Each structure stands twice: as C-alpha cells, then as structure tokens.
C-alpha cells in the first residue's frame, strides 16, 4: 500500500468539494429574479427582488471549497515544506496536479464569490430603481454553474495531486535502500 495516502484525507476533500458543488447548484437554482413593481402613490416603477438565498448558498460553496483546499494544502504542506519529493515521474505529476488544482480552485472561488456578490448587490442594494422600460437586472445564468464545474475539476485534480504527492514522498525510502549496491567511492588517492 505504498504511496496510497490517508483515506480520511481523500474522503474529507471529496466530501467538502461535493458539498460545495451542491451549494453552487442550489445557488444557481435560487438566483434572485427581479420584477417590475409600479407604485401608484409615488407614480414610480421600480424593481423588486426575491429572497437572498442564492447569496448564502454561494458563500457556503465558497467556504466549503476553501476548507477542502486548505485541508489538503495543510496536509501536504503546500508541497514546499516537509519531506522533499523523490525525483521522477511521481514528482512531475505532483507538480502538474498541484498547479492545475490551484488554477481551477482560483477560478471556482472567483465564480462563486462573484456570483454571490452580484446576487446580493441586486437583492439588497437595488431596492428602488426608477425605470420606465428598463428590465430588472439579475445575475446572469450560469455563473454558479461555472463555479460548480470548476469545483468538480478541483476535486478531481486534488485527489490526483494527493495520490501522486504521497507516492513521491513515500517512495524515497525505497530508493535509499537500493542505493547501497550502486555507490561510487569518492575518496582521493593518498
């Protein structure tokens, strides 16, 4: 079972990412929708928005994905601290998956927090917009879905990153054990 890694870490990262995925799908389904409301007493037309549930779901998805990524980076010590990685294919894949998961993580977090912010902006701070024939602004469809897609990509890349990281750190002891037969004497002539 060399290089398998902790099953608990795998499980926690996957569960936290799946919860973030669920929250981002829920946020997309509960986006705020504005409707024009005509106030006869003030002779004005303004936008009225529904509840702000999508903002909470978006922030929840953001926090769950952040905690999953933080857990993995804490366990692997961001690949920079702790045991050095053994040179070879496992180290190369570890670096590739580390950079890829970091990039998808940043895109997912950007989508989730931007969607939550934009949804909250319309819901909370746009209570009375005087508009004659203008439609009510709403969050564009697909912002939270894009975040959900990148959450899943981050989860998959994180699993592979941790798998190759544990292979690259645990295989170092086996290389040192085989090194005794292939040593070269480095003493000078006296």
URWOLIN-V257961 format. One record per run of one state. SS is the DSSP state (H for helix, E for strand, C for the rest). FROM is the first residue (numbers start at 1). LEN is the number of residues. If there is no record, write none. Layout:
# URWOLIN-V257961
{{SS:FROM:LEN} {SS:FROM:LEN}}
This chain:
# URWOLIN-V257961
{{C:1:6} {H:7:23} {C:30:4} {E:34:6} {C:40:4} {E:44:6} {C:50:3} {H:53:27} {C:80:9} {H:89:37} {C:126:17} {H:143:28} {C:171:1} {H:172:11} {C:183:8}}
